[in-house]
């Protein structure tokens, strides 16, 4: 099931085991949050799948899901950490999960008060998983094939999320985040927020590529 994975900085088996641990713990957190959300929606008299449907509208839930999927792919040997495409995928994933943590702690943490087991999932999604992903990328993923053009390609996911969130909100009246809530702040402010956030993500992508280039050059000496 698990094939060998070559890695110059550490043992391939250790890398796969670490990726497996991150993937499995993230999966468990996602499942737990799914159960908690479903129970909450059922208690409010809503449909069984409404809880999951709501979770799928959050950037946090989706991005943590991508972390779980890619880490398990690395653990299985299906995806590597050295070739160009895999380097770009992991750098993109790292960027997106950093955005999850940064936006939450800077803008959203004060907007809700998790209770019970949601305190654990909240901490995992916004702190533990981002930190684990960044450390994994920093120590174990190749960076020598990252290119400046990748920063533009990495904008596809957040742009698509924003568009789909606005479409879904216009149809249902529900928006996942206050800075996208057209009903409360209007289209003009939402567009400004989206552009500013998009520029921040793009700039952070460039910074990540620059950092990766510096690290790669240092390690090659």
C-alpha positions as a printed Julia matrix, in Angstrom:
221×3 Matrix{Float64}:
   0.0    0.0     0.0
   2.79   2.43    0.91
   5.56   2.78   -1.65
   8.99   4.24   -1.02
   9.43   7.99   -1.06
  12.87   9.47   -1.58
  13.78  12.52    0.45
  17.22  14.12    0.82
  16.63  15.77    4.19
  15.2   12.85    6.17
  14.14   9.23    6.06
  11.34   8.55    3.57
   9.54   6.3     6.05
   9.58   8.99    8.73
   8.18  11.52    6.28
   5.36   9.2     5.25
   4.54   8.38    8.87
   4.45  12.06    9.77
   2.24  12.81    6.78
  -0.02   9.93    7.79
  -0.3   11.26   11.34
  -1.22  14.75   10.12
  -3.68  13.33    7.6
  -5.4   11.01   10.05
  -5.66  13.52   12.9
  -7.06  16.1    10.5
  -9.55  13.55    9.19
 -10.66  12.73   12.74
 -11.15  16.44   13.46
 -13.2   16.84   10.28
 -15.38  13.84   11.16
 -15.87  15.12   14.71
 -16.88  18.55   13.43
 -19.25  16.89   10.97
 -20.92  14.98   13.78
 -21.17  18.07   15.99
 -22.62  20.16   13.17
 -25.12  17.47   12.23
 -26.29  17.11   15.83
 -26.68  20.87   16.15
 -28.74  21.15   12.97
 -30.92  18.17   13.9
 -31.57  19.73   17.32
 -32.82  22.82   15.49
 -35.2   20.74   13.42
 -33.18  20.96   10.21
 -32.45  18.23    7.68
 -29.83  15.56    8.41
 -27.37  16.72    5.73
 -27.82  20.44    6.4
 -24.95  20.41    8.9
 -22.5   18.98    6.39
 -23.8   21.29    3.67
 -23.11  24.25    5.95
 -19.59  23.05    6.77
 -18.8   22.72    3.07
 -19.42  26.43    2.79
 -16.46  27.26    5.03
 -12.95  27.86    3.69
 -11.6   26.41    6.93
 -13.38  23.08    6.57
 -12.53  22.7     2.88
  -8.87  23.6     3.31
  -8.39  21.28    6.26
 -10.0   18.61    4.1
  -7.4   19.25    1.4
  -4.66  18.96    4.01
  -5.98  15.58    5.08
  -6.28  14.35    1.5
  -2.82  15.43    0.36
  -1.06  14.23    3.49
  -2.64  10.8     3.11
  -1.59  10.8    -0.55
   1.98  11.46    0.53
   1.78   8.74    3.17
   0.58   6.24    0.57
   3.36   7.2    -1.83
   0.86   8.37   -4.45
   2.18  11.93   -4.15
   5.78  12.92   -3.54
   7.49  15.94   -2.08
  10.27  16.52   -4.6
   9.01  16.87   -8.17
   7.82  20.22   -9.49
   4.07  19.57   -9.46
   4.12  18.14   -5.96
   6.26  21.01   -4.69
   3.74  23.48   -6.11
   0.78  21.57   -4.64
   2.28  21.47   -1.17
   3.33  25.12   -1.28
  -0.19  26.04   -2.39
  -1.69  23.97    0.41
   0.65  25.6     2.91
  -0.35  29.05    1.68
  -4.07  28.3     1.95
  -3.89  26.84    5.45
  -1.8   29.84    6.57
  -4.59  32.06    5.25
  -7.09  30.02    7.28
  -5.11  30.63   10.46
  -4.29  34.27    9.76
  -7.8   35.37    8.8
  -9.35  33.52   11.73
  -7.01  34.88   14.39
  -6.97  38.39   12.94
 -10.62  38.86   11.95
 -12.92  36.07   13.07
 -11.88  34.74   16.45
 -14.01  37.28   18.31
 -17.13  36.56   16.23
 -18.04  33.29   17.91
 -17.55  31.38   21.16
 -17.1   27.62   20.62
 -18.36  25.31   23.34
 -17.59  21.73   24.35
 -15.81  19.62   21.76
 -15.97  22.47   19.27
 -13.23  24.14   21.31
 -10.97  21.24   20.28
 -11.91  21.27   16.61
 -11.64  25.06   16.48
  -8.13  24.93   17.95
  -7.1   22.1    15.66
  -8.41  23.64   12.43
  -7.05  27.13   13.04
  -3.82  26.45   14.97
  -2.62  22.84   15.1
  -3.2   21.87   11.47
  -1.76  25.11   10.04
   1.33  24.85   12.24
   1.84  21.16   11.4
   1.46  21.84    7.67
   3.9   24.76    7.7
   6.5   22.73    9.6
   6.06  19.77    7.26
   6.53  22.03    4.24
   9.52  23.77    5.77
  11.47  20.67    6.76
  10.44  17.96    4.29
   9.13  19.38    1.02
  11.37  20.37   -1.89
  11.28  24.01   -2.94
  13.79  24.3    -5.76
  11.17  24.08   -8.52
   8.82  26.77   -7.24
   8.26  29.55   -9.77
   6.83  33.07   -9.48
   3.97  32.12  -11.81
   2.73  29.66   -9.19
   1.49  32.57   -7.06
  -1.09  33.41   -9.72
  -2.14  29.78  -10.14
  -2.66  29.51   -6.39
  -5.31  32.23   -6.6
  -7.73  29.91   -8.43
  -8.91  28.18   -5.25
  -9.66  31.28   -3.11
 -11.2   33.06   -6.1
 -13.47  30.1    -6.87
 -14.44  29.84   -3.2
 -15.33  33.53   -3.05
 -17.46  33.37   -6.2
 -19.3   30.23   -5.08
 -19.84  31.67   -1.58
 -21.4   34.81   -3.06
 -23.58  32.78   -5.43
 -24.71  30.51   -2.62
 -25.36  33.51   -0.38
 -27.42  35.29   -3.04
 -29.6   32.19   -3.32
 -29.9   31.25    0.34
 -29.16  34.44    2.24
 -26.38  32.68    4.18
 -22.77  33.86    3.95
 -19.93  31.99    5.68
 -17.99  35.07    6.78
 -18.98  38.6     7.81
 -16.62  40.23    5.28
 -18.57  38.45    2.5
 -22.02  39.18    3.87
 -23.64  41.21    1.1
 -26.88  41.55    3.08
 -25.18  43.38    5.95
 -22.34  45.33    4.36
 -23.4   45.65    0.71
 -21.79  44.67   -2.58
 -19.32  47.55   -2.69
 -17.73  46.69    0.65
 -17.73  42.96   -0.15
 -15.91  43.61   -3.43
 -13.37  45.81   -1.66
 -12.84  43.14    0.99
 -12.44  40.43   -1.66
  -9.9   42.43   -3.66
  -7.86  43.35   -0.58
  -7.87  39.79    0.7
  -6.98  38.5    -2.76
  -4.01  40.85   -2.96
  -2.87  39.73    0.48
  -3.07  36.06   -0.53
  -1.19  36.76   -3.76
   1.51  38.68   -1.9
   1.87  35.92    0.68
   2.19  33.45   -2.18
   5.06  35.49   -3.62
   6.64  35.64   -0.17
   6.33  31.88    0.2
   8.02  31.33   -3.17
  10.81  33.76   -2.27
  11.3   32.04    1.08
  11.33  28.64   -0.59
  13.93  29.84   -3.09
  16.17  31.16   -0.32
  15.88  27.95    1.69
  16.52  25.8    -1.38
  19.68  27.73   -2.25
  20.93  27.54    1.32
  20.41  23.78    1.51
  22.09  23.18   -1.83
  25.36  24.72   -0.63
